């Protein structure tokens, strides 16, 4: 990323010493943007600053001390919040950002938090002339952006579907903790122009992805596009699925989807605490070699009557994408002249074509039928 010469103020990365936070901090530092590392542990922050070998500041702030968060953000242009699960830890940083007039981005993958951020803080953010942009990492910037590109010019849709396939995915400890929140139930779907609680089994049959991925067994995915897409695309319904084989091999995928509902119910019992304790013993995150082997493909289908348009986006390294996307979003928002405000989906906050074009280092490729730009799709 280029040197930032028109930056209005520092970019704060909160939760900078976590697995994803370190990746985000490194991306921002490499851009030469003015950076503040923040979190609750001074020793870990100083160690990270030394590892980055860049001119970065360090400032301690804690979630139970709103004044420390406001002091952190008082002179910042943007905060990138990487401290999840966000339904438990996100709101103090978000509230402080709106209070201090600081643009806010985060790495959440949790529907309830995204919806809360839009509904509780969107109007105040608009009044403060700052942007609140949740879910700016892999969850769910690429899906939201390919949805925007696919649906462009189609008018009101009957349905928009977003279908994920991850290959070689290894979750970080933080992602695993967030997954506990996701499978605990209460997830929403956009049905007949309103949000309703998802019901029924998790299985969603099979889906044919472009070669070389092929046909995969799918399950319902409580994805963030259920929350973001209706904000900028007129569609009666949104459908989101993910390949079950990402969580179990293809032979066991059907059994896995059958077990999802009872597993979600179990997470409402004391078993949830035990599951959390087991996750805390896992490795902090995938190694660089494991990240390099990760591949992902997202296929979006926009349907209006008999007309169906398909868009595909693919790339590698889920966590690398998150770090690059958050850093780029923060840098763009920090520049003088950035005027977006209020609660925004990724496609509302940034131009999808320009944003995705800047991430080609992660082999990001997209193609939409009828789009001006056609690139080969790689899985």
C-alpha positions in Angstrom: 0.0 0.0 0.0 1.3 3.5 -0.8 2.5 6.1 1.7 -0.4 8.0 3.1 0.3 11.7 2.6 -3.2 13.1 3.3 -4.0 11.2 6.5 -6.2 13.2 8.9 -5.1 11.5 12.1 -3.6 8.2 13.4 -5.2 4.8 12.8 -5.7 2.9 16.0 -5.8 -0.9 15.9 -7.6 -2.1 19.0 -6.9 -5.7 20.1 -3.6 -5.4 18.2 -1.9 -8.3 20.0 -4.5 -10.9 19.0 -3.9 -13.2 16.1 -5.9 -11.1 13.5 -4.9 -7.8 15.2 -1.2 -8.5 14.6 -1.8 -9.2 10.9 -3.9 -6.0 10.6 -1.3 -3.9 12.5 1.5 -5.2 10.2 -0.5 -4.2 7.1 -1.1 -0.7 8.4 2.5 -0.3 9.5 3.8 -1.5 6.1 1.7 1.2 4.5 3.6 3.9 6.5 0.4 5.2 7.9 0.5 6.8 11.3 -0.5 3.9 13.7 -1.4 3.5 17.3 -1.4 -0.1 18.8 -3.9 -0.5 21.6 -5.2 -3.1 23.9 -5.1 -3.9 27.6 -1.6 -5.4 28.0 1.3 -2.9 27.8 4.0 -5.6 27.7 2.4 -7.4 24.7 1.8 -4.1 22.9 5.5 -3.0 23.4 6.7 -6.4 22.1 4.5 -6.1 19.0 5.8 -2.6 18.3 9.3 -3.9 18.5 8.5 -6.8 16.1 7.0 -4.4 13.6 10.2 -2.4 13.3 8.2 0.7 12.4 7.6 4.0 14.0 4.3 3.2 15.8 2.8 4.5 19.1 1.5 2.3 21.9 -1.5 3.3 24.1 -3.2 1.1 26.7 -7.0 1.2 26.8 -9.5 -1.2 28.5 -13.0 -2.1 27.7 -14.2 -1.5 31.2 -12.8 2.1 31.2 -14.7 4.2 28.6 -12.5 7.2 29.4 -9.4 5.3 28.3 -11.0 4.4 25.0 -12.1 8.0 24.4 -8.6 9.2 25.3 -7.2 6.7 22.8 -9.5 7.8 20.0 -9.7 11.5 20.7 -7.1 12.4 18.0 -7.5 9.3 15.7 -9.2 9.4 12.3 -10.0 5.7 12.3 -10.1 2.7 14.7 -9.9 -0.9 13.5 -11.4 -3.1 16.2 -10.0 -6.7 16.2 -11.1 -7.7 19.7 -13.8 -10.3 19.5 -16.2 -12.1 20.0 -17.8 -8.8 19.3 -21.2 -9.5 20.9 -19.2 -9.7 24.2 -16.4 -7.2 23.7 -17.2 -4.9 20.7 -19.6 -2.2 21.8 -17.3 -0.2 24.1 -15.0 0.6 21.3 -17.8 1.3 18.9 -19.5 3.7 21.4 -16.2 5.5 22.0 -15.6 5.9 18.3 -19.0 7.5 17.7 -18.5 9.7 20.8 -15.1 11.0 19.6 -16.0 11.3 15.9 -13.7 8.5 14.8 -14.4 6.2 11.8 -15.0 2.6 12.9 -14.2 -0.7 11.2 -14.1 -4.1 12.6 -13.5 -7.8 11.9 -16.8 -9.2 13.3 -18.5 -12.2 11.7 -21.5 -12.1 14.1 -25.0 -11.1 12.8 -26.3 -9.8 16.1 -23.4 -7.4 16.6 -23.6 -6.1 13.0 -27.4 -5.5 13.3 -26.9 -3.7 16.6 -24.1 -1.5 15.2 -26.3 -0.3 12.4 -29.5 0.2 14.4 -28.1 1.5 17.6 -25.2 3.7 16.3 -26.0 4.4 12.7 -28.0 7.6 13.2 -25.5 8.9 15.8 -22.6 8.1 13.4 -24.3 10.1 10.7 -24.8 13.0 13.0 -21.1 12.9 14.0 -20.2 12.6 10.3 -18.3 9.3 10.8 -18.7 5.9 9.3 -19.5 2.7 11.2 -18.5 -0.2 9.0 -18.7 -3.6 10.7 -17.6 -6.9 9.0 -14.9 -5.4 6.9 -12.7 -8.5 6.9 -13.3 -11.8 5.0 -16.5 -11.9 7.0 -18.1 -10.3 5.0 -16.5 -7.8 2.7 -16.0 -10.0 -0.4 -19.5 -11.5 -0.3 -21.1 -8.1 0.2 -19.1 -6.6 -2.6 -19.7 -9.4 -5.2 -23.4 -9.2 -4.3 -23.3 -5.4 -5.1 -21.5 -6.0 -8.4 -23.8 -8.9 -9.4 -27.0 -7.1 -8.7 -26.0 -3.8 -10.2 -28.7 -2.5 -12.5 -31.1 -5.4 -12.1 -33.8 -3.5 -10.1 -35.7 -5.3 -7.3 -34.7 -8.9 -7.0 -36.8 -12.0 -6.0 -33.7 -13.5 -4.3 -30.0 -13.0 -3.9 -28.0 -16.0 -2.8 -24.4 -16.0 -1.6 -22.7 -19.4 -1.6 -19.3 -19.9 0.2 -16.7 -22.7 -0.4 -13.6 -22.7 1.8 -10.8 -25.2 1.2 -8.0 -25.9 3.6 -9.4 -23.5 6.1 -7.8 -23.6 9.6 -9.6 -21.3 12.2 -7.8 -19.1 14.6 -8.7 -19.4 18.3 -10.7 -16.2 18.0 -12.6 -17.5 15.0 -13.5 -20.7 17.0 -14.8 -18.6 19.9 -16.9 -16.6 17.5 -18.2 -19.8 16.0 -19.6 -20.7 19.4 -21.6 -17.4 19.3 -22.8 -18.1 15.8 -24.1 -21.7 16.3 -25.8 -20.8 19.6 -29.0 -19.9 17.6 -31.0 -16.8 17.0 -29.5 -16.2 13.5 -31.5 -14.2 11.1 -32.5 -14.5 7.4 -34.0 -11.8 5.1 -37.3 -13.3 4.0 -40.1 -11.4 2.3 -38.5 -8.0 3.0 -38.0 -8.5 6.7 -35.6 -10.2 9.1 -36.9 -13.5 10.6 -35.3 -16.1 12.8 -33.9 -19.0 10.9 -35.8 -22.2 11.3 -35.5 -25.8 10.2 -32.5 -28.0 9.6 -29.1 -26.8 8.5 -28.8 -28.8 5.3 -29.2 -26.9 2.0 -28.6 -29.7 -0.6 -25.7 -29.3 -3.0 -24.3 -26.5 -5.1 -22.2 -26.5 -8.3 -19.2 -24.2 -8.0 -16.9 -23.4 -10.9 -14.1 -25.8 -11.8 -12.0 -27.0 -10.2 -14.1 -26.8 -7.0 -17.1 -28.7 -8.4 -20.3 -29.8 -6.6 -20.3 -29.5 -2.8 -22.8 -30.3 -0.1 -24.1 -27.1 1.5 -25.5 -26.0 4.8 -27.2 -22.9 6.0 -24.7 -20.2 6.9 -25.8 -17.3 9.3 -23.7 -14.9 7.2 -23.4 -11.2 7.5 -24.8 -10.6 4.0 -28.2 -11.3 5.6 -27.7 -8.1 7.4 -25.7 -6.0 5.0 -27.2 -6.8 1.6 -30.7 -5.5 2.3 -29.1 -2.2 3.2 -28.0 -1.5 -0.4 -29.8 -4.1 -2.7 -33.5 -4.2 -3.2 -34.3 -7.9 -2.8 -37.2 -9.8 -1.3 -35.0 -12.6 0.0 -31.4 -13.4 0.8 -30.0 -16.9 1.0 -26.5 -17.7 2.4 -24.9 -21.2 2.4 -21.4 -22.7 3.0 -19.9 -26.0 2.1 -20.3 -28.4 4.9 -17.1 -30.2 3.9 -15.2 -27.2 5.3 -16.1 -28.5 8.7 -16.1 -32.2 7.9 -14.9 -34.2 4.9 -17.3 -34.5 2.1 -18.3 -38.1 3.1 -19.3 -36.9 6.6 -20.8 -33.6 5.4 -24.4 -34.8 5.5 -24.0 -36.2 9.0 -22.4 -32.9 10.1 -25.3 -30.8 8.9 -27.7 -33.1 10.7 -25.8 -32.5 14.0 -25.7 -28.7 13.7 -29.1 -28.1 15.2 -28.6 -30.2 18.4 -25.1 -28.7 18.7 -26.6 -25.3 18.7 -29.0 -26.2 21.4 -26.2 -27.7 23.4 -24.4 -24.3 23.3 -27.3 -22.9 25.4 -26.3 -25.2 28.3 -23.2 -25.4 30.5 -21.6 -27.3 27.7 -20.8 -24.0 26.1 -18.4 -23.1 28.9 -16.6 -26.5 28.5 -16.4 -25.9 24.7 -14.9 -22.5 25.3 -12.3 -23.9 27.6 -11.3 -26.5 25.0 -11.0 -23.8 22.3 -8.7 -21.8 24.6 -6.2 -24.7 24.4 -6.1 -24.6 20.6 -3.2 -23.0 18.7 -3.7 -19.3 18.4 -4.1 -19.5 14.6 -2.9 -21.1 11.4 0.8 -20.9 10.4 1.8 -18.9 7.4 2.2 -22.1 5.4 -1.4 -23.2 6.3 -2.7 -19.7 5.4 -1.0 -19.9 2.0 -2.8 -23.1 1.3 -6.2 -21.7 2.1 -8.5 -21.1 -0.9 -12.0 -19.7 -1.1 -14.7 -19.1 -3.7 -17.9 -17.2 -3.3 -20.7 -17.5 -5.9 -23.5 -14.9 -5.9 -26.7 -15.4 -7.8 -29.2 -12.6 -8.3 -32.6 -13.6 -9.6 -35.4 -11.5 -10.9 -38.2 -13.5 -12.5 -36.6 -15.7 -15.2 -33.4 -13.5 -15.3 -30.5 -14.9 -13.3 -27.1 -13.2 -13.1 -24.1 -14.9 -11.5 -21.0 -13.4 -10.0 -17.9 -15.2 -8.7 -15.1 -14.0 -6.5 -12.1 -16.1 -5.3 -8.8 -15.9 -3.6 -6.4 -17.3 -1.0 -5.6 -16.8 2.7 -8.8 -15.9 4.6 -6.8 -14.1 7.3 -4.5 -12.4 4.9 -7.6 -11.0 3.1 -9.0 -9.8 6.4 -5.8 -8.0 7.3 -5.5 -6.4 3.8 -9.1 -5.4 3.6 -9.2 -3.8 7.1 -6.0 -2.0 6.5 -7.1 -0.7 3.1 -10.5 0.4 4.5 -8.9 2.2 7.4 -6.4 4.0 5.2 -9.1 5.1 2.8 -11.3 6.3 5.6 -8.4 8.2 7.2 -7.8 10.3 4.1 -9.0 13.8 3.7 -12.0 13.9 1.5 -13.5 10.7 2.7 -17.1 11.7 3.4 -19.1 8.5 3.9 -21.0 8.5 7.2 -23.5 6.5 9.2 -23.9 2.7 9.5 -22.5 1.3 6.2 -22.1 -2.1 4.6 -18.7 -2.6 2.9 -20.2 -1.9 -0.5 -21.6 1.4 0.7 -18.4 2.5 2.4 -16.1 1.9 -0.6 -16.4 1.4 -4.3 -16.3 -2.4 -4.7 -14.5 -2.5 -8.0 -11.7 -0.2 -6.9 -11.5 -1.9 -3.5 -11.2 -5.4 -4.8 -8.7 -4.4 -7.6 -6.3 -3.3 -4.9 -6.2 -6.8 -3.3 -4.7 -8.7 -6.2 -1.7 -9.7 -4.1 -4.0 -12.2 -2.5 -5.0 -13.6 -5.9 -8.4 -12.0 -5.6 -10.3 -12.6 -8.9 -13.9 -11.7 -9.7 -16.2 -12.0 -12.6 -19.8 -11.0 -13.2 -21.9 -11.7 -16.2 -22.3 -8.4 -18.1 -19.7 -6.6 -15.9 -17.3 -4.2 -17.7 -14.3 -6.1 -16.3 -13.8 -9.8 -16.9 -11.1 -11.8 -15.2 -10.4 -15.5 -15.0 -11.9 -17.1 -11.8 -9.4 -19.1 -9.8 -10.3 -21.3 -6.9 
